[in-house]
Amino acid sequence: MRLGFTTSIFARPLATGEVNLGGLVDFAEEQGFVAIELRDEDAAYGIGDVQDFVKDTSAKSIEVTYAIKNDMFLPEDEALFRRGLERAALCGDGAIMRILASQSALAGADRKGYTAEEIERLARVSVSYSKIAEEKGIYLAVEHAREPLYGDDQTYFGLADLLKALETSGAMPANFGITFDPANAVYTALCKAPTTANKVFEFLDTHSQHVTLVHLKTTVGGKTTPTLQDGDIENEALFSKLSKAYDGIICVEIPAASSLAECRKNIDSSLEYLRKQGLMGYFAQA
């Protein structure tokens, strides 16, 4: 597996100009990261900006994935999706683009997951989007956020049901997978129906073949922490399971901090935790 981080950690210092993308590439090299997720929620970076970023990362043998914040149920977001593909295509052959399903459908206190009809709709859009992405050689990796991993099979449905709908219909695209975020599944302020660590591992055991990208952060008692540490999901067990079925990027996605110094400090602390726990051995080094 390969260790990376997402630029969303540095969202605030990037916005204020305290650091630029080139500075994050230098930081990645200093810290031994071999991958960076370029978080571009509205696909707002200019083509030239992405080209320069990819040029810098390529010079340091750092892999790039790309991420937008779309909604499959909003017709206008297809334009966002296509802009994202244009930029993701600059990130290298077979680049991965993180996408979302429909967070708008899950708004409201009474929602725990999707309806059966919404799952079918998501499956149709997923197939359509995958065909568009295939033309540019892009792999899509849908991330679970508000949606639960599992529904109750009657009143609400989750990510496992979307995968099942695609598999049973025989329509699972070859370039469609998931961004697996174990912490999101137990994150009480985000997920509409948080689950348990055992259920997270059960999902991984059953659906590891669809994992295209992994996001890594920590929750304690269902709440996110500023750094990686011991938490609700036991990291040794997680890495052990992943290493048997997955050989891709694990992308550190700890919460954004307000200053560049604090961002760097939180990443330093997270890396130190991985070293002290003997977990760095799971990762290929630069």
N, C-alpha and C positions, 0 to 999 in steps of 0.2 A: 504494500500500500504506500501511498505518497501523501505527505503532509503539506497542506496549504492553508491559506486564510482568505477571508473575503474582505474586499475593500469597504464593505458596509461598517466594519469596525471603526474605520477612520472617516465616517461620513461627515462628522462635524468639522474636524480640521481640514478636510478636503473642501468643504463648503466655504470656510473662512479664508482659505488660501494658505493656511499654516503648513500644509504639505501638498504636493501634487502627485500624480500617478507615478512619475519617474522616481520620486522619493520613496514611494512604497516598493518599487522594484528593488531599489538599493537596500531597503530594509529587509525585504524577503531574502536577498542574497546573504546579508549579514547574519541573519538568524537561521539560515539553513533550510528555509522553505523551498519546495520545488514546484509549487503551484500557487496561483492566485485566481480567485473568482472576482471578475470585474462586475460589480453590482451597478447596474444602470437601469433603475426601475422604470423610467419613462423612455428608455432608449434615447437619451438626450445628449450623450457624448457625440461629438462630431466624428465623421468617418476618419478624418485626419488624426484626431486624438486617439482613436482606437488603434489606428495603424502605427502611430508612434509608440503607444504602450506595448503593442505586440512586438515591435522591433526591439524595444528595450528588454522585454522578457526573453525573447529568442536569443539575444546576445548572451544571456546569463543562464540559458537552458532551463527556463522556468515555464511551466505549462500554464495555459490560460483557459478558464471556463468563463461563461458569460451568463448573467442573470437579469431578467426583467421582472416587473410586478404587473402581471396582466390579469384579466378576468375573462374566462372562456364564455361567459354568458352575456358579455357586453359586446354588441356588434362592432362598436367603434374600436374595440381593443384588437381587432384583427389587424388594423393598421399599425398599432404598437407592436404586435407580434411580428409583422413583416419587417418593421424597422429593426427590431431586435435580431432577426435572422440575418439581415444585411451586415450587422456589426459582428455577430457571432461567427459568420463565415470568414471574417478577417483573423480569427483567433487560431487558425490552423486546421488541417484536414481532420474531419470527424470531430469537430469541437462540440462540447456539451453546452446546451443552453437550459438553464433552470427556468421553469415556468410555474405558474400557479393554475389551479383549477378555477373555482369560483368562490371567492370570499364573500361577495355580495349576497349570494344565495344563503349564506350562513349567518347573516346579521339578524339580530333579535334574540332576546333572552330565551325564547321558547324553542329555539333551534338547537338540536344536538348533532345533526348531520344532514345529509342530502335525502331527498325523497327518492323512491325507486325511479320515478320519471326523470329526475334530475341526473341520476347516475347514467341512465340511457342517453340523455342529451350530452353529458360530458364524454361518454364513450364515442359518440358520433363526432364531436368537435375534436377529440384527441386524434382520431383517425384522419380527419381532414387536415389538421395542423401538421401531423406527421408526414403526410404526403407533400405538403408545401416545404417542410424542412428537409425532406429527402432530396429535393431538387438542388439544395445547397450543401448537401453532405453533413447536415447537422443532426446530432442526437438530442432529443428532448428529454428532460428529466423533471417531471411534475412533482412539486413538493407539497406535502401535507402540512397545513398550518392550523386553521380553525377546524378543519375536518378531522374526525377521529380516524384511527386506523381501522376500527371495526364498528359496525352498527349493531342493531339488535335483530336484524333480518325481518323486521316488521314495520316499525315506525320511523326508523332512520338508518342511514347507510353511510359507509365510509370508504377510505382508500382501497381496502381489500375488495370491496364490492365493485369498484371501478375496474380493478384488474380482472376480477372474475367476469365482468360483463365483456371485456375485451377478449379474454381467453375463450370463454364458452361460445362466443360468436365467431371465433376463428379470425378475428380482425385485429389481433394484437400486432401493431407495427413493429418491424425489426429495429427501428430507430426511436422507440418510445420506451422510457423507463421512469424510475422515480428518483427524486432527491430524498434520501432517507434521513430524517432528523429525529433521532430517538427522544431528545428532550422535548421537542414540540408535542409529542404524544402524551406527555405527562404534565405539560405546562398549563397550570390551572387558569392563568389569566388569558390564555390564547385559545387552547383547544376547547371545543364545545362539549366534548365528552371525554375528558382525560382518562387514560387507562393506567395499567400497572406495569412495572418493569418486566414482570413475567410475560405479559401480553406483548410487550415490545419485542422480547426475544422470540416469542412464538411467531410473530409476524415476520421477523427476520429469517427464522428457520424455514418458513413456508414460501416467502417471496424474495429470497436473496437473489434469485436469477434476474430480477427486475431492477436491482439497485444499480444506478448509473453514477450517482454522486452521493456523498455523505456529508452532512453538516454536523458539527460537533460543538456543543456547549453543555453547561451543567445546570440542572435544577436541583434545588434542595427543598423538600416539602412542596414541590410543584411550582416554585418560584425561581427565576433565573438568577445566577450569581455572576459577578463581574469577571471571574476567571474560571478556568477549568479546575475542578477539584473533585473530591469524593461527593457523590450525590445520589439522586434517586435511581439513576442507571449506573450499575457497577461497570467501570470502564475496562477493567481487565477482562471481564466476561464478554463485554461488547466487542472489544478488539479481537479476542480469541475467536468468537463466532464469525466476525467479518472476515478475518484473515483466511478462513477456510473456504470462503465462497466469493470473495471480492478482492480485486487487485487494482482498485482505482484510487481516487483522491478522497482523503478525509480533510474537510475544509473547516478550520476553526472559525466559529461564528459567535464569539462572545459578544455581549452587548456593546454598543458604541459608547465611547467616553467623550467628554467635552473638550479635552485638549490632546494634542499630539503626545505630550509626555505621559499622560495618563493611559492613553491607548497602548503605547509602547510598554509601559509598566505592567499593564494587565496581560499583554501577550508574553512578556518575559516571565511573569509569575505562572502563566499557564504552561509554558514550555518547561519551566523548572519542575512543576508538578509532574508532567509526563516523564521527565528524567528520573525524579526521585522514586516514582512508582514503577520504574523499569519498563515503561510502555513505549519508549522511543525505538526499541528493537523491532517493533511491528512495522516501522517505516523505512523505506529505501532512502538513503541519504544522497544529497546532491553530489 
